């Protein structure tokens, strides 16, 4: 059984911060491809057992990047012209990158995404544990350790599977 209580995860994350720093350094001694294969395997198992639609914590804490195709899909689904959607819900960086303009997300209501079927790519792919290069993204992933039950449980199981000494 996996830990899903957000307050307990946050408490544990604060306590485990020094441990996670040691783990990050220690993990750099391991082969990236092997770590990726373990993370993908563990993530598949954990993500299948944790219903992230019951949480919504990422939607209340993260800046969400928005791709052009997301803008097109969401504005069409909500029957809002793209320019109006962009003006109301998005910010654009000087480099032209778009992101949601509020935290929590406009589309989060009662811990549920109101545009779930048309949610942004960044939302669909969070917490990005299915992607290669886990070691290179570990610092960013650890930022979500205390907020995301999937990240928390994957990292804790990864420590065990790799034989990390506490």
Secondary structure, DSSP 4 states (H G I P E B T S, - for coil): -----HHHHHHHHHHTHHHHHHHHHHHTTS-HHHHHHHHHHHHHHHHHHS-GGGT-HHHHH---EE-HHHHHHHHHHTT--HHHHHHHHEEE-TTS-EEESSSS-TTEETTEETTGGG--HHHHHTT-TTSS-HHHHHHHHHTTTTT-HHHHHHHHHHHHHHT---
